[in-house]
Amino acid sequence: MRLAQPRIVSVLSVPIFQWRTCVGLALGAAVGVAFGIGGYTFIYARGASYLTDDAAGCANCHIMRSHYDSWIKSTHKAAAVCNDCHTPEGLLPKYATKASNGFWHSFAFTTGRFPEPIRIKPPNREVTEAACRRCHEETVEAIEGDPAQGRVSCVRCHASVGHL
């Protein structure tokens, strides 16, 4: 009696529609997993709260709690929320900044790669500087006087403003 030899199938001998089906299923599964994990993370991290102007949303992250608590006690509470100082003007720039910051903050806290105390990054410092200048335009003009002398940094001296 003769044993049947196992049939070895070459990749080239599999019909193209089977390849497309396999690739489509694998791609669909990968996209499904990515959306599933992203959706779970968004719900778990209370992501919708970051889409509002409610300052309490920023305190969802434990490392921001002290900043939120000090803002509650500051004079800026009566005049500004987090987004007024930490996002640029305009709908698209505001949400582009929030999306970028949200991604990188999530990445940093998930991987544990962040300094304590947290430090503002240069692009966000520029946004905050612009907000100071926008709200306190008359004061800034009076301090700087001649534009040829150069700009004075508000946040260099007033780093704790809004956060005591």
C-alpha positions in Angstrom: 0.0 0.0 0.0 1.3 3.3 -1.0 0.9 6.4 1.3 -0.3 9.5 -0.2 2.3 12.2 -0.4 1.4 15.5 1.2 0.5 18.1 -1.5 2.6 21.2 -1.3 0.8 24.2 -2.6 2.9 26.9 -4.1 2.0 30.5 -3.3 1.8 31.1 -7.1 -0.7 28.3 -7.6 -3.3 29.9 -5.2 -5.9 31.8 -7.2 -5.7 35.6 -7.0 -9.3 35.9 -5.6 -8.2 33.8 -2.6 -5.3 36.1 -2.0 -7.5 39.2 -2.2 -9.9 37.6 0.2 -7.2 36.7 2.7 -5.5 40.2 2.5 -9.0 41.9 2.8 -9.8 39.8 5.9 -6.5 40.5 7.5 -6.7 44.2 6.8 -10.3 44.3 8.0 -9.3 42.6 11.2 -6.4 45.0 11.8 -8.6 48.0 11.2 -11.3 46.5 13.5 -8.8 45.9 16.3 -7.4 49.4 15.9 -10.9 51.0 16.1 -11.8 48.7 19.0 -8.8 49.6 21.1 -9.1 53.3 20.1 -12.8 53.3 21.0 -12.2 51.6 24.3 -9.4 54.0 25.2 -11.5 57.0 24.2 -14.3 55.8 26.5 -12.0 54.7 29.4 -10.1 58.0 29.3 -13.3 60.1 29.0 -12.1 61.4 25.7 -15.3 63.3 25.0 -14.6 65.6 28.0 -11.5 66.9 26.1 -13.6 68.1 23.3 -15.3 70.7 25.5 -14.2 73.9 27.1 -14.8 72.5 30.6 -11.6 72.9 32.6 -12.5 69.9 34.7 -11.9 67.7 31.6 -8.2 68.6 31.8 -8.2 67.2 35.3 -9.2 63.7 34.1 -5.5 63.0 34.0 -4.1 62.7 37.5 -0.9 64.7 36.7 -3.0 67.7 35.8 -5.0 67.7 39.0 -2.6 70.1 40.8 -2.7 72.5 37.8 -6.5 72.4 37.9 -6.7 72.9 41.6 -4.4 75.9 41.4 -6.4 77.4 38.5 -9.5 77.1 40.6 -7.8 79.4 43.2 -6.3 81.8 40.7 -7.7 85.1 39.3 -7.7 83.6 35.8 -10.6 81.3 36.7 -12.9 84.3 36.3 -11.6 85.1 32.9 -10.2 82.0 31.2 -10.4 78.2 30.9 -7.6 75.9 29.9 -8.5 76.2 26.2 -8.3 80.0 26.2 -4.6 79.8 27.2 -3.5 76.5 25.8 -5.1 76.3 22.3 -4.8 78.7 19.4 -7.8 80.7 18.1 -9.9 79.2 15.4 -11.8 75.9 15.3 -9.4 74.0 13.1 -6.2 75.1 14.9 -7.8 74.5 18.3 -8.8 71.0 17.6 -5.6 70.2 15.6 -3.7 71.2 18.7 -6.0 69.3 21.0 -5.6 66.2 18.8 -1.9 66.4 18.7 -1.5 67.1 22.4 -4.0 64.4 23.2 -2.1 61.8 21.2 1.3 62.7 22.7 0.0 63.0 26.2 -1.7 59.6 26.0 1.5 58.1 24.5 3.7 59.7 27.3 1.5 58.6 30.1 0.9 55.1 28.7 4.6 54.5 28.3 5.6 56.4 31.4 7.9 58.8 29.4 7.2 62.2 30.9 9.0 64.4 33.3 7.7 65.2 36.7 6.8 68.0 37.2 5.5 68.1 33.7 6.9 70.8 31.4 5.3 72.7 28.6 6.8 72.0 25.1 8.0 74.9 22.9 5.0 74.8 20.5 2.6 74.9 23.4 4.6 77.7 25.0 4.2 79.7 21.8 0.4 79.2 21.9 0.3 80.3 25.6 2.5 83.3 24.9 0.1 84.4 22.0 -2.9 84.0 24.4 -1.2 86.2 27.0 -0.5 88.9 24.4 -4.0 88.7 23.0 -5.8 89.2 26.3 -3.2 91.6 27.8 -2.4 93.5 24.6 -2.4 97.0 26.1 -0.2 96.0 28.9 2.2 94.2 26.6 2.4 97.2 24.3 3.1 99.5 27.2 5.9 97.3 28.5 7.6 96.6 25.2 7.3 100.1 23.8 9.4 100.2 20.7 9.0 97.0 18.5 12.6 97.4 17.3 13.7 96.6 20.9 12.4 93.0 20.5 9.7 91.0 22.2 9.6 90.3 25.9 8.4 86.8 26.9 5.3 86.9 29.1 5.6 83.2 30.2 9.3 83.6 31.1 8.4 85.7 34.1 4.8 84.7 34.6 5.2 80.9 34.3 2.9 80.1 37.2 0.1 82.6 36.3 -3.1 80.7 36.0 -1.7 77.8 38.0 -0.4 79.7 41.0 
